[in-house]
């Protein structure tokens, strides 16, 4: 077996150019960890922020990548044998230890989710973080019927949430900043977000407001979302496209009486059963994979530039 591999190493904080392709040792297997041959890795904006230096707990050099799919080549878990197809998400992957931007990744057994599928690697790689976060967010909202507004609709999670919700008969409106991306949403109503309040546009289609708001923009729009949702409705903030914190947040003044504010964190997006159900629905054509573009490992800087400049409509994937 080879002793070295190619990896995209983030050598320091900075622009896409700090992601360097290097030949590094393949990690040695140790108790409680298994070696996975990476077949695909979805890119996430959290990796972009880590690369920019906004994750104080992350030290460099580091192989980024908070998710991957691949094949187990050396296992210490009898429940996940060698040759198994697996996905892995979060758990400090690509932060406290090296992640998916490489040909191999040494991962804690607790992160491994065995999957049975015939999907191509690039399609499978587009699903784990995105769809598990979308499903978890919809579960946090408690949706079973009604009207859903998705803010940040052309993000990968937004498109996944729209796919799940429309697949179950929920009426969906979604926002986008780009008219060019509107046709890709596949929802009942598309609203152009110009940075101002959406009140007029939302009231035009739903005078009482949506029953639920999934806010993936985050800090900049969360308070506005609380004003948009119908009284007694629920807002779930699951994204941070506009930052992490809400300045001068006053819950009593800013949350209307009876309205609920919740969240979902992707660290809770785990479980092979949940992911297997998502994979099955994609294979059946119920959910859309929403794959934007596939890059090679050599093109990792180009992939980050594509994501950073908001050119993607859906999920960006890297194939080692």
C-alpha positions in Angstrom: 0.0 0.0 0.0 1.1 3.6 -0.7 2.6 5.4 2.2 1.9 9.0 1.0 -1.1 10.8 -0.4 -2.0 14.1 -2.0 -3.8 16.6 0.2 -4.9 20.2 0.0 -3.2 21.7 3.0 -4.3 25.1 4.4 -0.8 26.4 5.3 -2.0 29.6 7.0 -5.0 31.9 7.1 -5.6 33.8 3.9 -7.1 33.7 0.5 -7.7 30.6 -1.7 -4.0 30.6 -2.5 -3.1 29.3 1.0 -4.6 25.9 0.0 -1.5 24.0 -1.3 -1.5 20.6 -2.9 1.2 18.6 -1.0 2.4 15.0 -0.8 2.0 14.0 2.8 2.1 10.7 4.8 -1.1 8.6 4.8 -2.3 8.7 8.5 -1.6 5.6 10.5 -4.6 3.7 11.9 -5.1 3.7 15.6 -7.6 2.3 18.0 -11.0 3.9 17.7 -10.2 5.4 14.3 -10.5 4.0 10.8 -8.9 5.0 7.5 -11.2 6.1 4.6 -10.2 6.5 1.0 -12.0 9.7 0.2 -14.0 9.6 -3.0 -15.7 13.0 -2.7 -15.9 15.9 -0.3 -18.6 18.6 -0.2 -17.4 22.1 0.3 -19.0 24.3 3.0 -18.8 28.0 3.9 -17.5 27.1 7.4 -14.4 25.9 5.7 -14.1 29.1 3.8 -14.3 31.0 7.1 -11.7 28.7 8.7 -9.4 29.3 5.8 -9.8 33.1 6.2 -8.7 32.8 9.9 -12.1 33.1 11.6 -11.9 29.9 13.6 -9.6 30.6 16.6 -9.5 27.0 17.7 -8.0 25.8 14.4 -4.3 25.7 14.0 -2.4 25.6 10.7 -1.3 23.7 8.7 -4.5 21.8 8.5 -6.3 19.7 5.9 -9.8 21.2 5.9 -13.1 19.5 5.1 -15.9 18.9 7.5 -17.4 16.1 5.5 -16.6 13.3 3.0 -17.7 10.1 1.5 -15.6 7.1 0.6 -14.5 3.5 1.2 -13.1 2.1 4.4 -9.7 0.7 3.7 -8.5 -0.1 7.3 -11.1 -0.5 10.0 -10.9 -0.8 13.8 -14.7 -1.0 14.1 -16.3 -4.5 13.6 -19.6 -2.9 12.6 -18.0 -1.0 9.7 -15.8 -3.5 7.8 -13.2 -2.7 5.2 -14.8 -2.1 1.8 -17.9 -0.4 3.3 -19.1 2.8 1.7 -19.3 5.5 4.4 -20.0 9.1 4.9 -18.7 11.3 7.7 -19.8 14.7 8.9 -18.5 17.2 11.5 -17.2 16.0 14.9 -14.3 18.5 14.6 -13.3 17.0 11.3 -11.1 19.4 9.4 -10.7 21.5 12.5 -9.2 19.5 15.4 -7.9 16.8 13.0 -7.4 16.6 9.3 -10.5 16.4 7.1 -11.8 15.5 3.7 -9.6 17.6 1.3 -7.3 14.6 0.7 -7.0 11.2 -0.8 -7.4 9.5 2.6 -8.8 10.6 5.9 -8.3 9.0 9.4 -11.7 9.4 11.1 -13.2 8.5 14.5 -15.3 5.4 14.2 -18.2 7.4 15.8 -18.4 9.6 12.7 -18.7 6.8 10.2 -22.1 6.3 8.6 -22.3 3.1 6.4 -24.4 3.7 3.3 -25.8 1.4 0.7 -26.2 3.2 -2.7 -25.5 3.1 -6.4 -25.3 6.9 -6.6 -22.2 8.3 -8.3 -19.6 9.6 -5.9 -20.0 13.2 -6.8 -23.8 13.0 -6.2 -23.3 11.1 -2.9 -20.7 13.7 -1.8 -23.3 16.5 -2.3 -25.7 15.0 0.3 -24.4 14.5 3.9 -23.9 17.8 5.5 -26.4 19.6 3.3 -29.3 17.3 3.5 -28.8 16.3 7.2 -28.7 20.0 8.1 -31.8 20.7 6.0 -33.7 17.7 7.4 -32.7 18.6 11.0 -33.8 22.2 10.5 -37.2 21.2 9.2 -37.6 18.8 12.1 -36.7 21.7 14.5 -39.4 23.8 12.9 -41.9 21.0 13.5 -43.3 21.2 10.0 -46.0 18.8 8.9 -48.1 21.1 6.7 -48.4 24.8 6.0 -46.3 27.5 4.4 -42.6 27.7 4.6 -40.3 30.7 3.8 -36.6 29.8 3.2 -34.2 32.7 3.4 -31.0 31.9 1.5 -32.8 29.6 -0.9 -30.1 29.1 -3.4 -27.5 28.0 -0.8 -27.0 24.2 -0.8 -28.9 23.8 2.4 -31.7 26.0 1.2 -32.1 24.0 -2.0 -32.0 20.8 0.0 -34.7 22.1 2.4 -36.9 23.1 -0.5 -36.5 19.7 -2.1 -37.5 17.9 1.1 -40.4 20.3 1.8 -41.9 20.3 -1.7 -41.4 16.5 -1.8 -43.8 16.3 1.2 -46.4 18.7 -0.2 -45.3 21.9 1.8 -46.0 25.2 0.1 -42.6 26.9 -0.2 -41.3 30.4 -0.9 -37.6 31.0 -1.1 -35.4 34.0 -1.4 -32.4 34.6 -3.7 -30.2 37.6 -4.3 -29.8 36.6 -8.0 -32.6 36.6 -10.6 -30.3 34.3 -12.6 -30.6 31.6 -9.9 -34.3 31.9 -9.5 -35.3 29.2 -12.0 -33.1 26.6 -10.2 -35.2 26.8 -7.0 -38.2 24.7 -8.0 -40.5 26.2 -5.4 -44.0 27.8 -5.4 -42.8 31.4 -5.0 -39.4 33.0 -5.6 -38.6 36.3 -3.8 -35.7 38.5 -4.7 -33.8 39.6 -1.6 -32.3 43.1 -2.1 -31.1 43.4 1.5 -34.2 45.2 2.7 -37.2 43.8 4.6 -39.2 41.2 2.7 -42.4 42.3 4.3 -44.1 43.7 1.2 -43.2 40.7 -1.0 -44.2 38.1 1.6 -47.5 39.8 2.5 -48.4 39.9 -1.2 -48.5 36.1 -1.3 -49.3 35.3 2.4 -51.1 38.2 4.1 -50.8 36.6 7.5 -47.2 35.6 6.9 -45.6 32.1 6.6 -46.2 29.5 9.2 -42.5 28.8 9.3 -39.3 30.6 8.4 -36.0 28.7 7.8 -33.4 31.5 8.0 -30.1 30.5 6.5 -28.8 34.0 6.1 -28.6 34.3 9.9 -27.6 37.3 12.0 -28.5 40.0 9.5 -32.0 38.7 8.9 -33.1 36.8 12.0 -35.0 39.7 13.6 -36.7 40.6 10.4 -37.7 36.9 10.0 -39.4 37.1 13.4 -41.5 40.0 12.2 -42.4 38.1 9.0 -43.6 34.9 10.4 -47.3 34.7 11.4 -48.0 35.3 15.1 -47.5 31.9 16.8 -45.3 30.7 14.0 -41.7 29.4 14.2 -38.4 30.7 13.0 -35.3 28.4 12.8 -31.9 30.0 12.3 -29.6 27.4 10.9 -27.2 29.4 8.7 -24.6 32.0 9.2 -24.1 33.5 5.7 -24.2 36.9 7.3 -22.2 36.2 10.4 -22.5 34.6 13.8 -24.1 37.1 16.2 -27.0 39.5 16.4 -25.9 42.9 17.8 -28.0 44.3 20.7 -30.4 41.4 20.6 -33.4 41.9 23.0 -35.6 38.8 23.1 -38.6 40.4 24.8 -38.6 43.3 22.4 -37.7 41.4 19.2 -39.6 38.1 19.5 -43.4 38.7 19.1 -45.6 37.2 21.8 -46.3 33.5 21.0 -43.8 33.3 18.2 -41.0 30.7 18.6 -37.3 31.0 17.8 -35.2 27.9 17.5 -32.1 26.7 15.8 -30.4 23.6 14.5 -26.6 23.0 14.6 -25.0 20.6 12.1 -23.0 19.0 14.8 -26.3 17.2 15.6 -26.6 16.1 11.9 -25.5 12.5 12.3 -26.9 9.0 12.0 -26.6 6.5 9.2 -30.3 5.8 9.3 -31.2 9.4 8.6 -28.7 9.7 5.8 -29.7 6.3 4.3 -33.3 7.6 4.0 -32.1 10.7 2.2 -30.0 8.7 -0.2 -33.0 6.4 -0.9 -35.2 9.4 -1.6 -32.6 10.9 -4.0 -32.3 7.5 -5.8 -36.1 7.4 -6.1 -36.2 10.9 -7.6 -38.2 12.4 -4.7 -35.3 14.7 -3.6 -32.9 16.6 -5.8 -29.1 16.3 -5.2 -28.7 20.0 -6.2 -25.1 19.5 -7.4 -23.6 22.7 -8.7 -20.2 21.9 -9.9 -17.4 19.3 -9.4 -13.8 20.3 -9.0 -10.6 18.1 -8.8 -8.3 18.3 -5.8 -5.9 20.3 -7.9 -8.6 22.9 -8.4 -9.3 23.4 -4.7 -8.3 27.1 -4.7 -10.6 27.6 -7.7 -13.4 25.8 -6.0 -13.0 28.1 -2.9 -13.0 31.1 -5.1 -16.2 29.9 -6.8 -17.9 29.5 -3.5 -16.5 32.7 -2.0 -17.8 34.8 -4.9 -21.3 33.3 -4.5 -21.2 31.8 -8.0 -22.6 28.4 -6.8 -26.2 27.4 -7.0 -26.3 24.3 -4.9 -23.5 22.1 -3.7 -19.8 22.3 -4.7 -18.0 19.0 -4.6 -14.3 18.1 -4.8 -13.2 14.7 -6.1 -9.6 13.7 -5.0 
